[in-house]
Amino acid sequence: MASNEQKAQQLIAEAEKKLSASKGFFSSLFGGSAKVEDAVECYQRAANLFKMAKNWGQAGSAFCEAANLHSKAGSRHDAATNYVDGANCYKKSDINEAVNCLLKAIEIYTDMGRFTLAAKHHQTIAEMYETDAVDLERAVQHYEQAADYFRGEESNSSANKCLLKVAQYAAQLENYQKAIGIYEQVASSSLESSLLKYSAKEYLFRAALCHLCVDLLNAQHAMERYTQMYPAFQDSREYKLLQTLMEHLEEQNVDSFTDAVKEYDSVSRLDQWYTTILLRIKKQINESPDLR
């Protein structure tokens, strides 16, 4: 382990020596660019040795040095590749540095018109904010940007995947209108495909639950629209549960509401998102003036 780190440090010292030599007047006339290329190679080799030693911060830093040199030399694609390599190392030690590296790569890719690659890296940043940093608002921003770029490149299934994440977190952050708009949009596009048609009921179910967090009457009107959009929705267990829940909300019957959810959950397991949203809807009954 130590020997790999020592070799890496020697390579970095060598790279710095070559760079300072390349800046001299005569050197810039005779082979200065060759010395820069040699320095890049030293940084890359050092980065890989640091990786072997599991020194992720130093590995990330060495890849970034290589990327900066590529960038100055006009090798944009190589620069972006090294920034991504750096981000992959920093992911294990410093999320903020990993994000900075990916943003630099994204800037290069968008400038080159490589929007699918830019979208994928925005998606990676969103996933980091989602799981490692737990910053849902930033995760939403990057999922939205990724969806926008994917959509521009006609990668609609990838765009929808990112948009569904935006909707999921928008609802968690109580931005229900945004979530509803996305779920309706994705449901509508799913209905255009015979392969994806069946998944539309889940998105309509989620949209209706978001409506119920806001207003019962709006939810009832939305349900009418959803059955016109997708007549088969009426035969689903999701639709039947929604109808039952709306009846219990009108009656302000908290026990029956709870029982209906438990019965549904015993057949189709409800995940954390559904549980959170349903508890918010149920809370409206508990807070009703009639029951205080």
Solvent accessible surface area in square Angstrom, and as a share of the most:
residue,aa,sasa,rsa
1,M,140,0.62
2,A,67,0.52
3,S,60,0.39
4,N,26,0.14
5,E,55,0.25
6,Q,113,0.50
7,K,104,0.44
8,A,0,0.00
9,Q,84,0.37
10,Q,122,0.54
11,L,13,0.07
12,I,31,0.16
13,A,58,0.45
14,E,76,0.34
15,A,0,0.00
16,E,97,0.43
17,K,150,0.64
18,K,52,0.22
19,L,29,0.14
20,S,72,0.46
21,A,44,0.34
22,S,14,0.09
23,K,162,0.69
24,G,34,0.32
25,F,141,0.59
26,F,146,0.61
27,S,21,0.14
28,S,71,0.46
29,L,107,0.53
30,F,147,0.61
31,G,42,0.40
32,G,8,0.07
33,S,82,0.53
34,A,51,0.40
35,K,67,0.29
36,V,38,0.22
37,E,120,0.54
38,D,59,0.31
39,A,0,0.00
40,V,11,0.07
41,E,94,0.42
42,C,5,0.03
43,Y,8,0.03
44,Q,51,0.23
45,R,126,0.46
46,A,0,0.00
47,A,0,0.00
48,N,72,0.37
49,L,30,0.15
50,F,0,0.00
51,K,80,0.34
52,M,120,0.54
53,A,9,0.07
54,K,130,0.55
55,N,40,0.20
56,W,56,0.20
57,G,30,0.29
58,Q,67,0.30
59,A,0,0.00
60,G,0,0.00
61,S,44,0.28
62,A,1,0.01
63,F,12,0.05
64,C,21,0.13
65,E,73,0.33
66,A,0,0.00
67,A,0,0.00
68,N,53,0.27
69,L,19,0.09
70,H,27,0.12
71,S,50,0.32
72,K,172,0.73
73,A,72,0.56
74,G,54,0.52
75,S,40,0.26
76,R,104,0.38
77,H,85,0.38
78,D,68,0.35
79,A,0,0.00
80,A,0,0.00
81,T,57,0.33
82,N,7,0.04
83,Y,13,0.05
84,V,27,0.15
85,D,44,0.23
86,G,0,0.00
87,A,0,0.00
88,N,66,0.34
89,C,2,0.01
90,Y,22,0.08
91,K,73,0.31
92,K,125,0.53
93,S,68,0.44
94,D,56,0.29
95,I,36,0.18
96,N,99,0.51
97,E,66,0.29
98,A,0,0.00
99,V,8,0.05
100,N,69,0.36
101,C,3,0.02
102,L,2,0.01
103,L,71,0.35
104,K,94,0.40
105,A,0,0.00
106,I,11,0.06
107,E,122,0.55
108,I,21,0.11
109,Y,10,0.04
110,T,34,0.20
111,D,103,0.53
112,M,60,0.27
113,G,40,0.39
114,R,103,0.38
115,F,70,0.29
116,T,48,0.28
117,L,50,0.25
118,A,0,0.00
119,A,0,0.00
120,K,105,0.44
121,H,24,0.11
122,H,15,0.07
123,Q,30,0.13
124,T,32,0.19
125,I,0,0.00
126,A,0,0.00
127,E,78,0.35
128,M,7,0.03
129,Y,12,0.05
130,E,24,0.11
131,T,96,0.56
132,D,86,0.45
133,A,47,0.36
134,V,106,0.61
135,D,48,0.25
136,L,36,0.18
137,E,110,0.49
138,R,117,0.43
139,A,0,0.00
140,V,13,0.07
141,Q,108,0.48
142,H,26,0.11
143,Y,4,0.01
144,E,63,0.28
145,Q,59,0.26
146,A,0,0.00
147,A,4,0.03
148,D,90,0.47
149,Y,47,0.18
150,F,6,0.02
151,R,81,0.30
152,G,60,0.58
153,E,78,0.35
154,E,136,0.61
155,S,35,0.23
156,N,68,0.35
157,S,86,0.56
158,S,37,0.24
159,A,0,0.00
160,N,19,0.10
161,K,132,0.56
162,C,0,0.00
163,L,23,0.11
164,L,39,0.19
165,K,65,0.27
166,V,0,0.00
167,A,0,0.00
168,Q,47,0.21
169,Y,17,0.06
170,A,3,0.02
171,A,0,0.00
172,Q,57,0.25
173,L,76,0.38
174,E,111,0.50
175,N,70,0.36
176,Y,26,0.10
177,Q,109,0.48
178,K,66,0.28
179,A,0,0.00
180,I,9,0.04
181,G,38,0.37
182,I,14,0.07
183,Y,2,0.01
184,E,36,0.16
185,Q,86,0.38
186,V,3,0.02
187,A,0,0.00
188,S,50,0.32
189,S,40,0.26
190,S,5,0.03
191,L,33,0.17
192,E,149,0.67
193,S,34,0.22
194,S,108,0.70
195,L,167,0.83
196,L,87,0.43
197,K,94,0.40
198,Y,158,0.60
199,S,34,0.22
200,A,0,0.00
201,K,39,0.16
202,E,67,0.30
203,Y,28,0.11
204,L,0,0.00
205,F,4,0.02
206,R,27,0.10
207,A,0,0.00
208,A,1,0.00
209,L,0,0.00
210,C,0,0.00
211,H,15,0.07
212,L,2,0.01
213,C,18,0.11
214,V,72,0.41
215,D,56,0.29
216,L,47,0.23
217,L,108,0.54
218,N,67,0.35
219,A,1,0.01
220,Q,48,0.22
221,H,94,0.42
222,A,0,0.00
223,M,6,0.02
224,E,105,0.47
225,R,111,0.41
226,Y,0,0.00
227,T,21,0.12
228,Q,145,0.64
229,M,68,0.31
230,Y,24,0.09
231,P,94,0.59
232,A,54,0.42
233,F,1,0.00
234,Q,89,0.40
235,D,111,0.57
236,S,13,0.08
237,R,92,0.34
238,E,21,0.09
239,Y,26,0.10
240,K,119,0.50
241,L,11,0.05
242,L,1,0.00
243,Q,68,0.30
244,T,46,0.27
245,L,0,0.00
246,M,8,0.03
247,E,96,0.43
248,H,29,0.13
249,L,10,0.05
250,E,110,0.49
251,E,109,0.49
252,Q,48,0.21
253,N,56,0.29
254,V,41,0.23
255,D,102,0.53
256,S,30,0.19
257,F,2,0.01
258,T,35,0.20
259,D,85,0.44
260,A,13,0.10
261,V,26,0.15
262,K,133,0.57
263,E,127,0.57
264,Y,16,0.06
265,D,32,0.16
266,S,90,0.58
267,V,108,0.62
268,S,40,0.26
269,R,201,0.73
270,L,22,0.11
271,D,71,0.37
272,Q,137,0.61
273,W,10,0.04
274,Y,21,0.08
275,T,56,0.32
276,T,35,0.21
277,I,0,0.00
278,L,7,0.03
279,L,104,0.52
280,R,61,0.22
281,I,0,0.00
282,K,47,0.20
283,K,114,0.48
284,Q,69,0.31
285,I,0,0.00
286,N,81,0.41
287,E,85,0.38
288,S,11,0.07
289,P,104,0.65
290,D,113,0.58
291,L,91,0.45
292,R,206,0.75
